[in-house]
Amino acid sequence: MTMAIESEGETYLNTQEAITEAGVSRDTLNRYVRQGRIKRYRKVGRASYYKRSELIEATKIREA
């Protein structure tokens, strides 16, 4: 079951989806947020979401 959210042409992934899609650990995802490479969005309560486009850019940097 996917929890991705579509809004204004952007796809937002929940934390587990972001980890899976980016191929990184939760710690790495959190490090990207602390470094400002991606932004964490909160939609409802404590749930965190990440823009798919930002994840793609962050992982391109990692692969280079």
ZIWO-V334297 format. One record per pair of residues at least 24 apart in sequence whose C-alpha atoms are under 8 Angstrom apart, sorted by the first residue. I is the first residue (numbers start at 1). J is the second residue. D is the distance in Angstrom with one decimal. If there is no record, write none. Layout:
I/J/D + I/J/D
//
This chain:
10/51/6.8 + 10/52/7.4 + 10/53/7.7 + 11/51/5.9 + 11/52/5.7 + 11/53/7.7 + 12/49/5.6 + 12/50/5.2 + 12/51/4.5 + 12/52/5.9 + 13/49/5.2 + 13/50/5.2 + 13/51/6.4 + 13/52/6.5 + 14/47/7.3 + 14/48/5.9 + 14/49/4.4 + 14/50/6.5 + 15/48/6.1 + 15/49/6.1 + 15/50/7.2 + 18/49/8.0 + 18/50/6.7 + 18/52/7.5 + 18/55/7.4 + 22/55/6.3 + 22/56/7.1 + 22/59/6.4 + 32/58/7.6
//
